[in-house]
Structure formats: structure tokens, C-alpha cells
Amino acid sequence: MSAASAAPAVLPELDDLRLQLTSANALERLRLVAERFPGKAVFSTSFGLEDQIISHLIFAHELPIKVFTLDTGRNFQETYSTWNKTLLKYEQRIEVYFPRQESVQELLLAKGPNSFYESVDNRKECCYIRKVEPLNRALAGQQAWVTGIRAEQSQNRQTMDPVEWDAAHKLTKIHPLFDWTWEQAVAYAQGNSIPVNPLHQQGFVSIGCAPCTRAIKPGEDFRAGRWWWEDLSAKECGLHSTAHHDGPDPVVEPVP
Ligand code: SF4
């Protein structure tokens, strides 16, 4: 759904913000978000390359944007190590949202720990319990959601804007790295000594839960590393329904 059809009431405001964001650099974009949505802007990190750059900009410049992560309980150890290194380097707070204990217990009791391999419905059920519901809690009452989405991640996003209206969560979604290339992100992280998830060096481009993410080979679709046992059409977890999972992606090389 387009921003225009999802939220015509806020379109003029978004148009104004879109113009400002488009001509700004990533730090200026985050400053604009903090000024425009005081105390109501949050950033969700999964500790991948793009997210680490945004965390760096927020923490190094002490921007009033709350950083949070979703701990699904099934993350890679490398992701927890990157999380820990980020805490040690910046000494800043990263909020964490965990799945509801009762929901996980009921799921595991009924279907076991790996039900997501058995059907798309089971996989979406697990994603809902471990990601979507905690995300809904994290975004409740907020006005702006900063993400690490880049246009290059999906062919359908080649003309994406730095801002959009998220009708599902009823807030403005901002993508400060929307026009960055992968090479740019790698160089920026290296030049600024930003902690990088070591999985990127092993061919992981998009890092999610350990049982559902694998490395991709050069030339493989970006989504080939996620839920590889499913059809392409089923591949979404519900976090960014029109962003990460809506088309084939360009070749992405591992971090050197
Ligand atoms: Fe569950 Fe896999 Fe979704 Fe993680 S990515 S929430 S383990 S189905």
C-alpha cells in the first residue's frame, strides 16, 4: 500500500519531511527525525551492518532516539557477541523486547522447537510470537520508526523514499541509509571502527534467527539466505511487509 493511500491525512507532512531527508546525509537525517519526533522516535536494530552504522550515529552523537532490539531467543551467538561489543564500545542503553513466555511455552509444548521447518503457517506462527508481537509492543505509542532498509536490498525498492507511512503500526517510518550502497556501508563501518557481526565475513547478508538464516553464494538472491525451504512468495516475517522481502536482490559481496 502506498503512503498516499494508507494515510492521506499525513501526506503533506511526509512530503515536507521527504524533501528534507532526501537532500540530507545520514547523520542529518537522524537529527531531523529526533527534532521532528521528540521523545517519540525509536530505532530497531538486528545488529547487521546497516543497523550497526545507525546505532553508531545515534550513540556517537547522543541523539535522543531510543535503540531497541528483538531477542527472539533463537539468535546466532555471533549476534549476541556483536550486541555485547556494541554495549561495551558505546556504553549506551539498548532496550530489549523478548517474546511472551507463555506463548513460547505453548508453541514448544504443542509443536516442538523446530516447527517452522514443517509448514509456512508454522513458520509464520513462530515469527509472530517471536518477532511481530514483541515489535508491536516496542512500537506502541511511538511516532517514528527508524530502520536500516536500503533501496539496493530489493529491486522493488530501487525508487524508494527515505520516509513512508506505516499503516500497520500507524507511525512514520524513516530509512536514513536508503540511498547507501553495500560498499559504502562496509567502508563506513571500517573507517569508523564500528563493531560488525562476523557472520557477514562468512557470506551472510541479512542476519536473522540462526535456524532460519544461512550464508548466500556470490550471485544468489538476497533472500536465498532466509527460509530457504519455502517458496519466494511466502518469505516475509511481518516486520517490513513491503520492504525486505518483496523482490529479487542484487549481488552482495561479503564484508572483506
Ligand atoms: Fe521463528 Fe525462524 Fe521466524 Fe525466528 S525467523 S521467529 S526462529 S520462524
Residues whose N, C-alpha, C, O or C-beta is under 5 A from the ligand:
A	BS01	SF4	T72 R74 F116 R123 C126 C127 R130 K131 C209 C212
